[in-house]
Amino acid sequence: MPLGGQSPAELGFKEVIYDKKDWVARITINRPHNYNSYSTPCLRELKTAFDDAAFDDNVAVVVFTGAGTKAFSTGGDVKEYQEDYTKRPRDYWKYMGLFSAYIESIINCGKPVIARLNGMAVGGGNESQMACDLGVMAEHAWIGQVGTSVGSVACGGATQWLPIIVGDRRAREMMMLNQRHTAQQCLEWGLVNRVAPSVTKDGEFITGATPEQIKAAQKGLDGYAISLEKLDEVIDGMVKIMVDKFPECMRYTKAQTNFWKKMAWHQTIDHARDWLSIHYTSLEPWEGMNAFVEKRKARYTWVRERAAQDQSSEFLHGPYEKNCSQCETKGIPSHFSFCGECGAKLDG
């Protein structure tokens, strides 16, 4: 029995829109309410979609995008991280297994994958688009990394691939400064292949839109608007060219060109998976992700001051070093004055 793809309707996706037509599979993260950040169930659906496209001989090219015009993807759902994984760091190791499988399903798809950057690609969103073979970016979109701002490290593709794609110094700038990079800058750096106009004024496209025009278009002010028509024209042109190529030659070209990407990935991702899950037990992700959810600035200097003053910068309430002489409970955080088990006042 030949191996092939399934009907998208049979797969029953809830957070991913999956469509196959005219040799093209289109995979869309459908979580615009969360800027197309991927949840744990969404990762499973994405992997399934890419695996299906890989097996379907009716698919020549895959187009990967996000719903709406605001975001391609902002990476992992930080609210989910804060609610679940800072409380159960051991589960983040499991989550990273799902994430790795998702990323590898893009790399190992066997079909060229085009990232359709319909909006910002942030954190894991940028890592996701770098896993693709080609990237086409709407002019109003931007790309950035945020790991060191939220208590994490961008080692799900950024530390591995940014130095290969944009060069060492630019990669360090993106990951250490966590700034926004415009579509034009991303094109100049080689982070994407094409940029398409996406800002219109009274129905006419503007090439080289200013930040002020982009802001007005995103808010729908003064006749400005966002249109992805030109973005899709560029992608459709690429698709048409690639459909007219031999499929096995295309597959092996992708496999060979993936050499450096795969080497960097497989040399580091298992280590990253373990380190990140262990790091989730510490103060930095607790502070960074709570600040994100609470929509406030993280207390970076506060963490530094704790270390500089010989206090704990790893444990929220200090290391587990006190014992209770009344109930003999051990391992009580050093900042506690009373026993959390029996309520007795602690010595010292």
TAMO-V423430 format. One record per pair of residues at least 24 apart in sequence whose C-alpha atoms are under 10 Angstrom apart, sorted by sequence separation. I is the first residue (numbers start at 1). J is the second residue. D is the distance in whole Angstrom. If there is no record, write none. Layout:
BEGIN
I;J;D, I;J;D
END
This chain:
BEGIN
15;39;9, 25;49;9, 26;50;10, 103;127;9, 106;130;10, 107;131;6, 117;141;7, 118;142;10, 119;143;9, 120;144;8, 121;145;9, 122;146;7, 123;147;7, 165;189;8, 166;190;6, 184;208;8, 200;224;5, 201;225;7, 203;227;9, 205;229;10, 311;335;10, 322;346;8, 323;347;8, 16;41;10, 25;50;9, 99;124;10, 103;128;7, 106;131;6, 107;132;7, 117;142;9, 122;147;10, 165;190;7, 166;191;6, 183;208;10, 199;224;7, 200;225;5, 201;226;9, 205;230;9, 322;347;8, 15;41;8, 16;42;7, 27;53;9, 102;128;9, 103;129;10, 105;131;9, 106;132;6, 107;133;8, 117;143;9, 131;157;8, 145;171;10, 149;175;10, 165;191;6, 199;225;6, 200;226;6, 322;348;9, 14;41;9, 15;42;6, 16;43;9, 18;45;10, 25;52;9, 26;53;9, 103;130;10, 104;131;8, 106;133;9, 127;154;8, 130;157;8, 131;158;10, 148;175;7, 149;176;9, 165;192;9, 198;225;8, 199;226;5, 200;227;7, 13;41;10, 14;42;8, 15;43;9, 16;44;10, 17;45;9, 18;46;9, 25;53;6, 103;131;7, 126;154;10, 127;155;9, 128;156;9, 129;157;10, 130;158;8, 145;173;10, 146;174;9, 147;175;7, 148;176;7, 149;177;9, 198;226;6, 199;227;6, 200;228;10, 13;42;9, 15;44;10, 16;45;7, 17;46;9, 24;53;9, 25;54;10, 36;65;9, 37;66;9, 102;131;10, 103;132;9, 127;156;7, 128;157;8, 145;174;6, 146;175;7, 147;176;9, 148;177;8, 149;178;7, 162;191;8, 182;211;9, 197;226;9, 198;227;5, 199;228;9, 283;312;9, 284;313;8, 286;315;10, 287;316;9, 15;45;7, 16;46;7, 19;49;9, 36;66;6, 123;153;10, 124;154;8, 126;156;10, 127;157;5, 128;158;9, 131;161;9, 144;174;7, 145;175;6, 146;176;9, 147;177;10, 148;178;7, 197;227;8, 198;228;6, 283;313;7, 284;314;7, 286;316;8, 13;44;10, 14;45;8, 15;46;9, 18;49;7, 25;56;9, 35;66;8, 36;67;7, 123;154;7, 124;155;9, 126;157;8, 127;158;6, 130;161;7, 143;174;9, 144;175;8, 145;176;8, 146;177;8, 147;178;8, 197;228;8, 198;229;8, 199;230;10, 282;313;8, 283;314;5, 284;315;9, 13;45;6, 17;49;9, 18;50;10, 35;67;9, 36;68;9, 123;155;10, 124;156;7, 126;158;8, 127;159;9, 130;162;8, 145;177;8, 146;178;5, 196;228;8, 197;229;9, 198;230;7, 282;314;5, 283;315;5, 284;316;9, 12;45;9, 13;46;9, 16;49;8, 20;53;8, 23;56;10, 25;58;9, 26;59;10, 35;68;9, 43;76;9, 123;156;9, 124;157;8, 127;160;9, 144;177;9, 145;178;5, 146;179;8, 196;229;9, 197;230;6, 198;231;7, 281;314;8, 282;315;6, 283;316;5, 11;45;9, 19;53;10, 23;57;9, 24;58;8, 25;59;6, 32;66;8, 33;67;10, 35;69;10, 36;70;9, 37;71;9, 42;76;10, 123;157;9, 124;158;8, 127;161;8, 144;178;6, 145;179;7, 146;180;10, 196;230;6, 197;231;7, 281;315;8, 282;316;7, 283;317;9, 13;48;9, 18;53;10, 23;58;6, 24;59;5, 25;60;8, 26;61;9, 27;62;7, 28;63;8, 29;64;8, 30;65;9, 31;66;8, 32;67;6, 33;68;10, 35;70;7, 36;71;6, 37;72;9, 38;73;8, 123;158;8, 127;162;9, 130;165;9, 143;178;10, 144;179;6, 145;180;8, 195;230;9, 196;231;5, 279;314;9, 281;316;10, 283;318;10, 13;49;9, 20;56;10, 22;58;8, 23;59;4, 24;60;6, 25;61;6, 26;62;6, 27;63;6, 28;64;6, 29;65;7, 30;66;6, 31;67;7, 32;68;6, 35;71;5, 36;72;6, 37;73;5, 38;74;8, 39;75;9, 40;76;8, 126;162;10, 143;179;9, 144;180;5, 145;181;9, 195;231;8, 196;232;9, 11;48;8, 21;58;8, 22;59;8, 23;60;5, 24;61;5, 25;62;5, 26;63;5, 27;64;5, 28;65;5, 29;66;5, 30;67;5, 31;68;9, 32;69;9, 34;71;9, 35;72;8, 36;73;5, 37;74;5, 38;75;6, 39;76;6, 40;77;8, 142;179;10, 143;180;6, 144;181;6, 194;231;9, 196;233;9, 11;49;8, 20;58;8, 21;59;8, 22;60;9, 23;61;7, 24;62;6, 25;63;6, 26;64;6, 27;65;6, 28;66;5, 29;67;6, 30;68;9, 32;70;8, 35;73;6, 36;74;6, 37;75;5, 38;76;5, 39;77;6, 142;180;6, 143;181;5, 144;182;9, 196;234;7, 20;59;7, 22;61;10, 23;62;9, 24;63;7, 25;64;8, 26;65;8, 27;66;8, 28;67;6, 29;68;10, 32;71;7, 34;73;9, 35;74;6, 36;75;8, 37;76;5, 38;77;6, 39;78;9, 141;180;10, 142;181;5, 143;182;7, 195;234;9, 196;235;10, 27;67;10, 28;68;10, 31;71;10, 32;72;9, 34;74;8, 35;75;9, 36;76;9, 37;77;5, 38;78;9, 39;79;9, 40;80;9, 141;181;9, 142;182;5, 143;183;8, 194;234;8, 8;49;8, 11;52;10, 20;61;10, 32;73;9, 36;77;9, 37;78;8, 39;80;7, 40;81;10, 141;182;7, 142;183;6, 194;235;9, 20;62;9, 29;71;10, 30;72;10, 31;73;9, 34;76;10, 35;77;9, 37;79;10, 38;80;10, 39;81;9, 64;106;10, 140;182;8, 141;183;6, 142;184;9, 143;185;9, 144;186;10, 6;49;10, 19;62;10, 29;72;8, 30;73;10, 34;77;8, 72;115;9, 139;182;8, 140;183;7, 141;184;10, 142;185;9, 143;186;7, 5;49;9, 8;52;9, 19;63;10, 28;72;9, 29;73;8, 34;78;10, 62;106;9, 72;116;8, 73;117;9, 139;183;5, 140;184;10, 142;186;8, 7;52;9, 28;73;10, 34;79;10, 72;117;5, 73;118;9, 74;119;10, 137;182;10, 138;183;7, 139;184;7, 5;51;9, 6;52;7, 18;64;10, 71;117;8, 72;118;5, 73;119;8, 74;120;7, 75;121;8, 76;122;10, 137;183;7, 138;184;10, 5;52;5, 6;53;9, 62;109;9, 70;117;10, 71;118;6, 72;119;5, 73;120;7, 74;121;6, 75;122;6, 76;123;8, 77;124;10, 136;183;10, 137;184;9, 4;52;8, 5;53;6, 17;65;10, 61;109;10, 62;110;10, 69;117;9, 70;118;7, 71;119;4, 72;120;6, 73;121;5, 74;122;4, 75;123;5, 76;124;6, 143;191;9, 3;52;10, 4;53;9, 5;54;8, 6;55;9, 17;66;9, 61;110;9, 62;111;7, 63;112;9, 64;113;7, 65;114;9, 66;115;9, 69;118;5, 70;119;5, 71;120;5, 72;121;5, 73;122;6, 74;123;6, 75;124;4, 76;125;8, 137;186;9, 4;54;9, 5;55;5, 6;56;8, 16;66;9, 17;67;9, 60;110;9, 61;111;6, 62;112;6, 63;113;6, 64;114;6, 65;115;6, 66;116;8, 68;118;7, 69;119;5, 70;120;6, 71;121;6, 72;122;8, 73;123;8, 74;124;6, 75;125;4, 137;187;9, 4;55;5, 5;56;4, 16;67;9, 47;98;9, 51;102;9, 54;105;9, 60;111;6, 61;112;5, 62;113;5, 63;114;5, 64;115;5, 65;116;5, 66;117;8, 67;118;8, 68;119;8, 69;120;9, 70;121;10, 71;122;9, 73;124;7, 74;125;5, 75;126;8, 136;187;9, 3;55;7, 4;56;5, 5;57;8, 43;95;9, 47;99;9, 50;102;8, 53;105;10, 54;106;9, 59;111;8, 60;112;8, 61;113;6, 62;114;6, 63;115;6, 64;116;6, 65;117;6, 66;118;7, 67;119;9, 73;125;4, 74;126;8, 75;127;8, 123;175;9, 135;187;10, 2;55;10, 3;56;8, 4;57;7, 5;58;8, 46;99;10, 47;100;10, 48;101;10, 49;102;10, 50;103;10, 51;104;10, 52;105;10, 53;106;10, 60;113;9, 61;114;8, 62;115;9, 63;116;7, 64;117;8, 65;118;7, 66;119;8, 72;125;7, 73;126;8, 74;127;10, 75;128;8, 103;156;9, 3;57;9, 4;58;9, 5;59;9, 44;98;7, 47;101;7, 48;102;8, 50;104;9, 51;105;6, 54;108;8, 55;109;8, 65;119;9, 66;120;10, 71;125;9, 72;126;9, 73;127;10, 74;128;10, 103;157;9, 137;191;10, 141;195;9, 40;95;7, 43;98;7, 44;99;8, 46;101;10, 47;102;5, 50;105;6, 51;106;8, 54;109;5, 55;110;9, 56;111;10, 66;121;10, 73;128;8, 123;178;9, 135;190;10, 136;191;10, 137;192;7, 139;194;10, 140;195;10, 39;95;10, 40;96;10, 42;98;10, 43;99;6, 46;102;6, 47;103;8, 49;105;9, 50;106;6, 53;109;7, 54;110;6, 55;111;10, 72;128;10, 73;129;9, 100;156;8, 122;178;10, 135;191;8, 136;192;6, 137;193;8, 138;194;9, 139;195;6, 140;196;9, 41;98;9, 42;99;10, 43;100;10, 44;101;9, 45;102;9, 46;103;9, 47;104;8, 48;105;8, 49;106;10, 50;107;10, 51;108;9, 52;109;9, 53;110;9, 54;111;6, 72;129;9, 99;156;8, 100;157;9, 134;191;9, 135;192;5, 136;193;6, 137;194;6, 138;195;6, 139;196;6, 140;197;8, 141;198;9, 40;98;8, 43;101;9, 44;102;7, 47;105;6, 50;108;9, 51;109;7, 53;111;8, 54;112;10, 122;180;9, 134;192;7, 135;193;5, 136;194;5, 137;195;5, 138;196;5, 139;197;5, 140;198;6, 40;99;8, 43;102;6, 46;105;9, 47;106;8, 50;109;6, 51;110;10, 66;125;10, 121;180;10, 133;192;10, 134;193;6, 135;194;7, 136;195;6, 137;196;6, 138;197;6, 139;198;5, 140;199;7, 39;99;10, 42;102;10, 43;103;9, 46;106;9, 50;110;10, 96;156;9, 120;180;9, 121;181;10, 133;193;10, 134;194;9, 135;195;9, 136;196;7, 137;197;9, 138;198;6, 139;199;7, 38;99;10, 50;111;9, 120;181;10, 130;191;8, 137;198;9, 138;199;9, 47;109;10, 120;182;9, 129;191;9, 130;192;9, 50;113;9, 120;183;9, 129;192;9, 64;128;9, 65;129;9, 119;183;10, 64;129;8, 72;137;10, 126;191;9, 117;183;10, 139;206;10, 64;132;8, 139;207;8, 140;208;10, 63;132;9, 69;138;9, 72;141;9, 74;143;9, 139;208;8, 140;209;8, 62;132;9, 70;140;9, 71;141;8, 72;142;10, 73;143;10, 74;144;9, 75;145;10, 139;209;7, 140;210;9, 62;133;10, 63;134;10, 64;135;9, 69;140;9, 70;141;8, 71;142;9, 72;143;10, 74;145;9, 75;146;10, 139;210;10, 140;211;8, 63;135;10, 69;141;9, 70;142;10, 74;146;10, 78;150;9, 140;213;9, 141;214;9, 140;214;6, 117;192;9, 139;214;9, 140;215;9, 116;192;10, 115;192;9, 140;217;9, 115;193;10, 117;195;9, 118;196;10, 140;218;8, 114;193;10, 117;196;10, 119;198;10, 118;198;9, 36;119;10, 35;119;9, 36;120;10, 37;121;10, 35;120;9, 36;121;10, 37;122;9, 25;111;10, 35;121;10, 37;123;10, 38;124;9, 140;226;8, 26;113;10, 35;122;10, 37;124;8, 38;125;9, 139;226;10, 140;227;10, 25;113;9, 26;114;10, 27;115;10, 28;116;10, 37;125;8, 138;226;9, 140;228;10, 24;113;10, 36;125;9, 138;227;9, 139;228;10, 26;116;10, 138;228;7, 137;228;10, 138;229;10, 139;230;10, 138;230;8, 139;231;9, 138;231;6, 137;231;7, 138;232;9, 136;231;7, 136;232;9, 164;260;8, 165;261;10, 137;234;10, 164;261;8, 136;234;8, 137;235;10, 136;235;7, 161;260;9, 162;261;10, 135;235;9, 160;260;9, 161;261;6, 164;264;9, 134;235;10, 160;261;7, 161;262;9, 136;238;10, 160;262;9, 160;263;9, 161;264;7, 134;238;10, 157;261;9, 160;264;5, 161;265;8, 159;264;9, 160;265;6, 159;265;9, 160;266;9, 157;264;9, 158;265;10, 160;267;9, 118;226;10, 157;265;7, 160;268;8, 118;227;9, 119;228;10, 156;265;8, 159;268;9, 160;269;9, 118;228;7, 155;265;9, 117;228;10, 157;268;9, 116;228;10, 156;268;9, 157;269;8, 118;231;8, 155;268;8, 156;269;7, 117;231;9, 118;232;10, 155;269;7, 116;231;8, 116;232;8, 155;271;10, 156;272;8, 155;272;6, 156;273;9, 116;234;10, 154;272;9, 155;273;9, 116;235;8, 153;272;9, 115;235;9, 114;235;8, 133;254;8, 155;276;9, 153;275;10, 154;276;10, 153;276;8, 114;238;9, 133;257;9, 152;276;7, 114;239;9, 133;258;9, 151;276;10, 113;239;10, 153;279;10, 112;239;9, 131;258;10, 152;279;8, 151;279;9, 152;280;8, 69;198;10, 151;280;9, 112;242;8, 131;261;8, 111;242;10, 112;243;10, 130;261;10, 131;262;10, 151;282;9, 151;283;8, 152;284;8, 153;285;10, 151;284;5, 152;285;6, 150;284;8, 151;285;4, 112;247;10, 149;284;9, 150;285;6, 151;286;7, 111;247;8, 148;284;9, 149;285;9, 150;286;9, 151;287;7, 152;288;8, 110;247;9, 111;248;9, 148;285;10, 150;287;8, 151;288;5, 152;289;9, 110;248;9, 112;250;8, 147;285;10, 150;288;4, 151;289;7, 111;250;7, 112;251;8, 149;288;7, 150;289;6, 151;290;10, 110;250;8, 111;251;6, 148;288;9, 149;289;9, 150;290;9, 151;291;10, 110;251;5, 111;252;9, 112;253;10, 113;254;10, 147;288;9, 150;291;8, 109;251;9, 110;252;8, 111;253;10, 112;254;7, 149;291;10, 150;292;7, 108;251;9, 110;253;9, 111;254;8, 149;292;9, 110;254;7, 111;255;10, 109;254;9, 110;255;7, 108;254;9, 109;255;9, 107;254;8, 108;255;8, 150;297;10, 151;298;9, 70;218;8, 107;255;8, 149;297;9, 150;298;8, 69;218;8, 149;298;8, 151;300;10, 108;258;9, 150;300;10, 107;258;8, 149;300;9, 107;261;9, 108;262;10, 107;262;8, 70;226;9, 69;226;7, 69;227;8, 104;262;9, 69;228;8, 68;228;9, 104;265;9, 100;265;10, 100;269;8, 100;270;9, 63;235;8, 97;269;10, 63;236;10, 96;269;9, 97;270;9, 100;273;9, 96;270;9, 99;273;10, 63;239;9, 96;272;9, 97;273;8, 61;238;9, 62;239;9, 93;270;10, 96;273;6, 61;239;7, 95;273;9, 96;274;9, 60;239;9, 61;240;9, 93;272;10, 94;273;9, 60;240;10, 93;273;6, 94;274;10, 96;276;9, 61;242;7, 92;273;8, 93;274;6, 96;277;8, 60;242;8, 61;243;7, 92;274;9, 93;275;9, 95;277;9, 60;243;6, 93;276;8, 94;277;9, 59;243;9, 60;244;9, 90;274;9, 92;276;8, 93;277;5, 60;245;9, 92;277;5, 93;278;8, 60;246;10, 61;247;10, 90;276;10, 91;277;8, 92;278;9, 60;247;7, 89;276;9, 90;277;6, 92;279;10, 93;280;10, 59;247;10, 89;277;5, 90;278;8, 92;280;8, 88;277;9, 89;278;7, 91;280;10, 57;247;9, 60;250;9, 89;279;8, 90;280;9, 60;251;10, 86;277;9, 89;280;5, 90;281;9, 85;277;8, 88;280;8, 89;281;6, 86;279;9, 87;280;8, 88;281;8, 89;282;10, 86;280;5, 87;281;8, 85;280;7, 86;281;7, 85;281;9, 86;282;9, 86;283;10, 82;280;10, 81;280;9, 86;285;7, 87;286;9, 85;285;10, 86;286;6, 85;286;10, 82;285;8, 86;289;9, 81;285;9, 82;286;7, 86;290;10, 81;286;10, 82;287;10, 82;288;9, 83;289;9, 82;289;6, 83;290;9, 81;289;7, 82;290;6, 80;289;10, 81;290;10, 82;291;10, 78;288;10, 79;289;8, 82;292;9, 83;293;10, 78;289;6, 79;290;8, 82;293;8, 24;236;10, 78;290;9, 79;292;8, 80;293;10, 78;292;8, 79;293;6, 24;239;8, 78;293;8, 79;294;10, 23;239;9, 24;240;10, 23;240;9, 24;243;9, 23;243;7, 22;243;10
END
